[in-house]
Amino acid sequence: MSLSKNAVWIKLEVLTIYNNPFNNESSLRQAFSGETWKNLETFIPFVNPALQAFLDSIKNQKSVTEVRLCSKGLTDEDAIILARRVPPTLEVLALSLKMV
């Protein structure tokens, strides 16, 4: 991938490209590694399927007051995505069986 040589975004610190057509995580990590990407602290190429299903289900909702996600696979990166995508109307957040 030519992205590993991209010098335009040399100060990029966070990159989230989940819900993408790529399916090889090692290739993605290799593409965004190296000297050019030395400031990249958070890289989120994929999201837990349970979280993706939830995000898809609330895509067109304007008001969400309660979120309950039960998955052993939820990670710190999933929590970052959830925090960015959940509406400000949220009142209850239940994350059981998590690894966050």
C-alpha positions, 0 to 999 in steps of 0.5 A: 500500500502506498499509504505507508509512504504518505508524508502529508499526514505526518502529524496524524495521531488518531485514525479510525477506519472501521466499517471498511472493505478491508479484511486483512488486519496485518496488511492494514497495520503494516500500511499505517506503520513506519517512520511516516506514521510515528505520531499515530497513537490510536489506530482502529481498523476494525470494530467488534461485530456486536458494536457494529450491529448496534451502531447500524441499528441506531444510525437513523435514530435521533434519540437513544437513551439506553445502550446495553451491549453484552460481548466479551469482545468489546475492547478499548478501541470499541469504547472509543468508537462508542463514545464518539458515536452514541447520541448525547441523549444517552442516560444508561450505558451497560457494557457487561462481559467487556474487556475494556 
